[in-house]
């Protein structure tokens, strides 16, 4: 006898926790009186509603032996699908919408998460010559190992992304000790972006108290407001964004975070930051210019986003709009647009 481990998810994600509860009961005698199963770990899943690590104790040899394909089919009959994962980290694709696995195929599909994790030895047997000639054969103890690390990573990712998706869109997001209201389709501030705020403050040095800051692609305002809040009421700034929802979020967060007096020194321009030097946009900026320009634009290529989606779930579990993350075919489009704009401006000065 031995133990199979499997990664399973409900065939219908909408079933969620209810399906896992009924499945737990089905496992007690899933194959017969001598066969039993158990759920070792169950987590909420961003892509499947729930996901679970299951162990099944069954015969591995003899006429009643269970093959890997047999246990996969048994899970399907119980209303579950066995997860399939790619070989490489970049191709750790969760396959969905695949046809059922059947006995006719001979073996499980490649990447199917089913593995023998323990083998129980048979009882000691007497040799043919009897006790007078040779001692009984001694079998080693139970042979066991843990499932693949990739399985644990899958469960961890699914649980983390599920929690991210459950976050209420009205719940403030914390960034550098400040609360930001962020619509679900807008990019949520990442802690790592604090390095941009620190770099801007370092560049400003002692001049910071009355500094003028320009934020290209301001979004909800995390970078610009983080800088202005640190500098104090004497500082001023302008945020530029081509998304109306982002402009509205930035204005609301300005009123939330800055003092009434400070808010009067902060403006926002609805425009493409690659067109700052045009007649339509330039008059809306401070005529005196800016001391520091900060920018954290979309930086992923279409191919990078596609690989990320397949490996980690849509947009890493968030509902952020693709335009907040993807620049274009190469991922460099936003940087090139800003650089070209600044170069034109310098040339015309």
Secondary structure in CASP SS format (residue, H / E / C, confidence):
PFRMAT SS
TARGET T0000
AUTHOR 0000-0000-0000
METHOD secondary structure of the structure
MODEL  1
X C 1.00
X E 1.00
X E 1.00
X E 1.00
X E 1.00
X E 1.00
X E 1.00
X E 1.00
X E 1.00
X E 1.00
X C 1.00
X C 1.00
X H 1.00
X H 1.00
X H 1.00
X H 1.00
X H 1.00
X H 1.00
X H 1.00
X H 1.00
X H 1.00
X H 1.00
X H 1.00
X H 1.00
X H 1.00
X H 1.00
X H 1.00
X H 1.00
X H 1.00
X C 1.00
X C 1.00
X C 1.00
X C 1.00
X C 1.00
X C 1.00
X E 1.00
X E 1.00
X E 1.00
X E 1.00
X E 1.00
X E 1.00
X E 1.00
X E 1.00
X E 1.00
X E 1.00
X C 1.00
X C 1.00
X C 1.00
X E 1.00
X E 1.00
X E 1.00
X E 1.00
X E 1.00
X E 1.00
X E 1.00
X E 1.00
X E 1.00
X E 1.00
X C 1.00
X C 1.00
X C 1.00
X C 1.00
X C 1.00
X C 1.00
X C 1.00
X C 1.00
X C 1.00
X H 1.00
X H 1.00
X H 1.00
X H 1.00
X H 1.00
X H 1.00
X H 1.00
X H 1.00
X H 1.00
X H 1.00
X C 1.00
X C 1.00
X E 1.00
X E 1.00
X E 1.00
X C 1.00
X E 1.00
X C 1.00
X C 1.00
X C 1.00
X C 1.00
X H 1.00
X H 1.00
X H 1.00
X C 1.00
X C 1.00
X C 1.00
X C 1.00
X C 1.00
X C 1.00
X C 1.00
X C 1.00
X C 1.00
X C 1.00
X C 1.00
X H 1.00
X H 1.00
X H 1.00
X C 1.00
X C 1.00
X C 1.00
X C 1.00
X C 1.00
X C 1.00
X E 1.00
X C 1.00
X E 1.00
X E 1.00
X E 1.00
X E 1.00
X E 1.00
X E 1.00
X C 1.00
X C 1.00
X C 1.00
X C 1.00
X C 1.00
X C 1.00
X C 1.00
X C 1.00
X C 1.00
X C 1.00
X C 1.00
X C 1.00
X C 1.00
X C 1.00
X C 1.00
X C 1.00
X C 1.00
X C 1.00
X C 1.00
X C 1.00
X C 1.00
X C 1.00
X C 1.00
X E 1.00
X E 1.00
X C 1.00
X C 1.00
X C 1.00
X C 1.00
X H 1.00
X H 1.00
X H 1.00
X H 1.00
X H 1.00
X H 1.00
X H 1.00
X H 1.00
X H 1.00
X H 1.00
X H 1.00
X H 1.00
X H 1.00
X H 1.00
X H 1.00
X H 1.00
X H 1.00
X H 1.00
X C 1.00
X C 1.00
X C 1.00
X C 1.00
X C 1.00
X C 1.00
X E 1.00
X E 1.00
X E 1.00
X C 1.00
X C 1.00
X E 1.00
X E 1.00
X E 1.00
X C 1.00
X C 1.00
X C 1.00
X C 1.00
X C 1.00
X C 1.00
X C 1.00
X C 1.00
X C 1.00
X C 1.00
X H 1.00
X H 1.00
X H 1.00
X H 1.00
X H 1.00
X H 1.00
X H 1.00
X H 1.00
X H 1.00
X H 1.00
X H 1.00
X H 1.00
X H 1.00
X H 1.00
X H 1.00
X H 1.00
X H 1.00
X H 1.00
X H 1.00
X H 1.00
X C 1.00
X E 1.00
X E 1.00
X E 1.00
X E 1.00
X E 1.00
X C 1.00
X C 1.00
X C 1.00
X C 1.00
X C 1.00
X H 1.00
X H 1.00
X H 1.00
X H 1.00
X H 1.00
X H 1.00
X H 1.00
X H 1.00
X H 1.00
X H 1.00
X C 1.00
X C 1.00
X C 1.00
X C 1.00
X E 1.00
X E 1.00
X E 1.00
X E 1.00
X E 1.00
X E 1.00
X C 1.00
X C 1.00
X H 1.00
X H 1.00
X H 1.00
X H 1.00
X H 1.00
X H 1.00
X H 1.00
X H 1.00
X H 1.00
X H 1.00
X H 1.00
X H 1.00
X H 1.00
X H 1.00
X C 1.00
X C 1.00
X H 1.00
X H 1.00
X H 1.00
X H 1.00
X C 1.00
X C 1.00
X E 1.00
X E 1.00
X E 1.00
X E 1.00
X E 1.00
X C 1.00
X C 1.00
X H 1.00
X H 1.00
X H 1.00
X C 1.00
X C 1.00
X C 1.00
X C 1.00
X C 1.00
X C 1.00
X H 1.00
X H 1.00
X H 1.00
X C 1.00
X C 1.00
X C 1.00
X C 1.00
X C 1.00
X C 1.00
X C 1.00
X E 1.00
X E 1.00
X E 1.00
X E 1.00
X C 1.00
X C 1.00
X C 1.00
X C 1.00
X E 1.00
X E 1.00
X H 1.00
X H 1.00
X H 1.00
X H 1.00
X H 1.00
X H 1.00
X H 1.00
X H 1.00
X H 1.00
X H 1.00
X H 1.00
X C 1.00
X H 1.00
X H 1.00
X H 1.00
X H 1.00
X C 1.00
X C 1.00
X C 1.00
X C 1.00
X H 1.00
X H 1.00
X H 1.00
X C 1.00
X E 1.00
X E 1.00
X E 1.00
X C 1.00
X C 1.00
X C 1.00
X C 1.00
X H 1.00
X H 1.00
X H 1.00
X H 1.00
X H 1.00
X H 1.00
X H 1.00
X H 1.00
X H 1.00
X H 1.00
X H 1.00
X H 1.00
X H 1.00
X H 1.00
X H 1.00
X H 1.00
X C 1.00
END
